[in-house]
Amino acid sequence: MPDIDMTVPADDGTSLAGTLTLPAGPGPHPAVLLLHGSGPLDRDGNAPKLRVNLARPVAEALAARGIATLRYDRRGVGATPGDWRTAGFTDNRRDAAAAVRALADRADVHADAIGVIGHSEGSLHAMALGSRTDVRAVVLLAGFADVGEGAFRWQGRSIVSSMPAPVRLLRRPLAGLGGRILARVKKTRTDVARVAGTKVNARWLREMLVHDTRDDLAAISASVLAVTGAKDLQVDPDALEDIARLVPGGAQTHRVDDLTHVLRRDTGRPTMSHYRRLLREPVDPGLLDLVAEWLTRHLDAAACETPAEERLASSS
């Protein structure tokens, strides 16, 4: 299972530094782009204070089934130049589309058998790729079907409700504070702003708040697998029903018992304070098997289609 350094040329000329993991044997191979969550994340899905370590287990599970995996450092992280705080939500989406094009241009990748796996924010970009590019399979890990502000407010309520009783008693004032912070961010016009004493990526937040994932879901032509943990505090698991309803061809959905937003299982009462403990455990193996098996079926079928067959199908 060789790892190859791969650079993705972004639309503005930025070189996104990444890793392509190839399966054993000759190509061309089906391939998957892996997109991580929000913030200053490297190609493995890790931030300085929160190491999700998602990429390696995904790449290993897919390589064992003959599928390549590409992941890259976000702008201003790892070996990619720039500043992550000035990159907007739409910049991240354009970078993801550039990565799909870079994959399709490789001789060792089957251009007609490319998929995308998105986790958290990455799932939102995966929806967009499924509606705007030629990817054949889309995996949504903890994706939502709503306008960004609605999902953001749901997350805030969910996190507060998971906290100790004294904090839960402050739900109303905390909700009011959160509303005032969002109102301040919406009025900003700069890439970076200081909110409540902290520098935030204001442009990313402004763009995310108004982004409606339902538009992309309704335009997806690729096959879709959507998985959310029953104990996800950051994304509403009930959104799986909306995803299945909105995707024109339907979506295979799974609400996984005890699975949390960090893709590990928690048998107790879910709380974000458990994340550091959970992240010492491996990514849930059942989730990896589900995703790898589903992608194998859909991308192998795409790879078996010959250009002649595709031309015949399009002319009939």
C-alpha positions in Angstrom: 0.0 0.0 0.0 2.3 2.8 -1.2 1.8 6.4 -0.2 2.7 9.0 -2.8 3.2 12.8 -2.3 0.6 14.5 -4.4 0.1 18.2 -5.0 -3.3 19.6 -6.0 -3.2 22.9 -8.0 -6.0 25.1 -6.6 -7.8 27.6 -8.8 -5.8 30.5 -7.5 -2.5 28.7 -7.9 -2.0 27.6 -4.3 -0.4 24.1 -4.1 -2.4 21.9 -1.8 0.0 19.3 -0.4 -1.4 15.9 0.0 -1.0 12.1 0.0 -2.3 9.6 -2.4 -2.5 6.1 -1.0 -2.6 3.5 -3.8 -3.7 -0.2 -3.5 -1.3 -3.0 -4.4 -1.3 -4.1 -8.1 -1.4 -2.3 -11.4 -3.9 0.6 -12.1 -5.8 2.4 -13.0 -7.7 2.2 -9.7 -11.0 3.6 -8.5 -10.2 6.5 -6.2 -11.8 8.5 -3.3 -11.2 12.0 -2.1 -11.4 12.3 1.7 -12.6 15.7 3.0 -12.3 16.5 6.7 -14.2 18.7 9.1 -13.8 22.4 10.0 -10.8 24.4 11.2 -7.0 24.1 10.7 -6.9 20.4 9.8 -4.1 18.5 8.1 -4.4 15.7 5.6 -5.0 13.2 8.4 -7.9 15.2 9.9 -5.9 16.5 12.8 -5.9 19.9 14.5 -3.2 20.9 17.0 -5.5 20.2 19.9 -7.8 17.6 18.5 -6.4 14.6 16.6 -9.2 12.7 14.8 -6.7 10.5 12.9 -9.3 9.6 10.2 -7.3 9.4 7.1 -5.0 6.4 7.7 -7.7 3.9 8.7 -9.9 5.0 5.8 -7.0 4.7 3.3 -6.1 1.2 4.7 -9.6 0.0 4.5 -10.1 1.2 1.0 -6.7 0.1 -0.3 -7.5 -3.5 0.9 -10.4 -3.4 -1.5 -8.5 -1.9 -4.4 -9.5 1.8 -4.0 -7.0 4.7 -3.8 -7.5 7.6 -1.4 -6.4 11.2 -1.7 -6.3 13.7 1.2 -4.6 17.0 1.5 -3.5 19.7 4.1 -5.9 22.6 4.3 -4.6 26.0 3.4 -2.2 27.3 6.0 -1.8 23.9 7.6 1.0 21.3 7.3 2.8 21.7 4.0 0.1 23.8 2.3 0.9 27.6 2.2 -1.6 30.3 3.2 -3.7 31.1 6.3 -6.6 28.9 7.2 -8.3 31.9 8.9 -8.7 33.8 5.6 -10.0 30.8 3.6 -13.8 31.0 3.1 -16.3 28.2 3.0 -16.5 28.6 -0.8 -12.7 28.5 -1.0 -12.7 25.1 0.7 -15.4 23.9 -1.8 -13.4 25.1 -4.8 -10.3 23.3 -3.4 -12.2 20.1 -3.1 -13.3 20.4 -6.7 -9.7 21.0 -7.8 -8.7 17.8 -6.0 -11.3 15.8 -7.9 -9.9 17.1 -11.2 -6.4 16.3 -10.1 -7.4 12.8 -9.3 -9.1 12.3 -12.7 -6.0 13.5 -14.5 -3.8 10.8 -13.1 -2.9 7.8 -15.2 -3.1 5.4 -12.2 -6.7 6.5 -11.3 -9.8 5.4 -13.2 -11.3 8.8 -14.1 -14.8 7.3 -14.4 -14.7 5.7 -10.9 -14.0 8.6 -8.5 -15.9 9.0 -5.2 -15.8 11.4 -2.2 -16.0 10.8 1.5 -16.8 13.9 3.6 -16.9 14.2 7.4 -18.7 17.1 9.1 -17.8 20.2 7.0 -16.3 17.9 4.5 -19.7 16.2 4.0 -21.2 19.6 2.9 -18.5 19.9 0.2 -19.1 16.2 -0.8 -22.7 17.1 -1.4 -21.6 19.9 -3.7 -19.2 17.7 -5.6 -22.0 15.2 -6.0 -24.2 17.8 -7.6 -21.6 19.7 -9.7 -18.9 17.2 -10.8 -18.6 13.7 -12.2 -18.0 11.9 -9.0 -19.9 8.6 -9.0 -20.3 7.9 -5.3 -20.7 10.2 -2.3 -20.3 9.2 1.4 -21.7 11.7 3.9 -20.4 11.2 7.5 -22.3 13.5 9.8 -23.9 15.7 7.2 -27.0 17.9 7.6 -29.9 18.9 5.4 -30.6 22.5 6.4 -29.3 26.1 6.0 -26.0 26.5 7.9 -27.4 28.8 10.5 -30.2 26.3 11.4 -27.6 23.5 11.8 -25.3 25.8 13.8 -28.1 26.7 16.2 -29.1 23.0 16.6 -25.5 22.2 17.4 -25.4 24.9 20.1 -28.6 23.6 21.8 -27.4 20.0 21.6 -24.1 20.8 23.2 -25.6 22.8 26.0 -28.1 20.0 26.7 -25.3 17.5 27.1 -23.6 19.6 29.8 -24.0 19.3 33.6 -27.2 20.5 35.1 -25.9 24.0 36.3 -25.0 24.8 32.7 -28.2 23.5 31.3 -30.1 26.0 33.6 -28.4 28.7 31.6 -29.8 27.6 28.3 -31.8 30.8 27.6 -29.0 33.3 28.4 -26.5 31.2 26.5 -28.8 31.0 23.5 -29.2 34.8 23.6 -25.4 35.2 23.8 -25.0 32.9 20.8 -27.5 34.8 18.8 -25.7 38.1 19.5 -22.4 36.6 18.4 -23.9 35.4 15.2 -25.4 38.8 14.6 -22.0 40.4 15.0 -20.4 38.0 12.6 -23.0 38.6 10.0 -22.2 42.3 10.1 -18.5 41.8 9.5 -16.9 42.3 6.1 -13.4 41.1 6.7 -11.9 37.6 6.4 -10.9 37.6 10.1 -12.7 39.3 13.0 -12.3 39.4 16.7 -15.5 38.1 18.4 -15.8 37.7 22.2 -12.1 38.3 22.4 -11.2 35.5 19.9 -10.0 35.7 16.3 -12.5 33.9 14.1 -12.6 33.1 10.4 -15.5 35.5 9.8 -15.8 35.0 6.1 -16.0 31.2 6.4 -18.7 31.6 9.1 -20.7 34.1 7.1 -20.6 31.9 4.0 -21.4 28.7 6.0 -24.4 30.3 7.8 -26.2 31.1 4.5 -25.3 27.8 2.7 -28.3 25.6 2.2 -27.2 22.0 1.7 -30.7 21.0 0.6 -30.0 22.6 -2.8 -27.0 20.4 -3.4 -28.7 17.3 -2.1 -31.6 17.8 -4.5 -29.2 18.0 -7.4 -27.0 15.0 -6.7 -26.7 12.5 -9.5 -24.2 10.2 -7.8 -25.0 7.3 -5.5 -25.2 8.4 -1.8 -24.4 6.8 1.5 -25.2 8.9 4.6 -24.1 7.8 8.1 -24.6 9.7 11.3 -24.2 8.5 14.8 -27.2 8.3 17.1 -25.0 10.1 19.7 -23.8 12.9 17.5 -24.0 16.2 19.4 -22.9 18.4 16.5 -25.2 17.2 13.7 -28.9 16.2 14.0 -29.2 12.4 13.3 -32.8 13.0 12.2 -31.4 14.8 9.1 -30.8 11.3 7.6 -34.5 11.2 6.8 -34.3 14.5 4.9 -31.2 13.4 3.0 -32.9 10.2 1.8 -36.0 12.2 0.8 -34.0 15.0 -1.0 -31.5 13.0 -3.1 -33.3 12.3 -6.4 -32.1 8.7 -6.6 -32.6 8.1 -2.9 -29.8 7.5 -0.4 -28.7 4.6 1.7 -28.8 5.9 5.3 -27.5 4.5 8.6 -28.1 5.9 12.1 -25.4 4.0 14.1 -26.1 3.3 17.7 -23.6 4.9 20.2 -21.6 6.5 17.3 -20.4 10.0 18.1 -19.3 13.0 15.9 -15.7 11.9 16.2 -16.6 8.5 14.7 -16.0 6.5 17.9 -18.7 4.9 20.0 -19.6 6.1 23.4 -21.8 3.8 25.5 -22.5 6.4 28.1 -24.3 9.7 28.0 -22.7 11.6 25.2 -20.7 14.8 25.9 -17.9 16.6 24.1 -15.8 16.3 27.3 -15.5 12.6 26.3 -13.8 13.4 23.0 -10.2 13.2 24.1 -10.8 9.8 25.7 -12.7 8.5 22.7 -10.0 9.7 20.3 -7.5 7.4 22.0 -9.6 4.6 20.5 -9.5 3.7 16.8 -12.1 4.9 14.3 -15.1 2.6 14.6 -14.3 -0.6 12.6 -17.9 -1.3 11.8 -18.2 2.2 10.2 -15.0 1.6 8.1 -16.4 -1.8 6.9 -19.7 -0.3 5.9 -18.1 2.6 4.0 -15.5 0.4 2.3 -18.0 -2.3 1.3 -20.4 0.3 -0.1 -17.8 2.2 -2.1 -16.4 -1.1 -3.5 -19.8 -2.0 -4.9 -20.4 1.4 -6.5 -16.9 2.3 -7.7 -16.2 -1.2 -9.1 -19.4 -1.0 -11.1 -18.4 2.4 -12.4 -14.9 1.2 -13.3 -16.3 -1.7 -15.3 -18.2 0.7 -17.6 -16.2 1.2 -20.9 -16.3 4.5 -22.8 -18.1 2.7 -25.6 -20.8 1.5 -23.3 -21.2 5.0 -21.8 -21.5 6.5 -25.3 -24.1 3.9 -26.2 -26.1 4.6 -23.0 -26.0 8.4 -23.6 -27.2 8.0 -27.2 -30.2 5.7 -26.3 
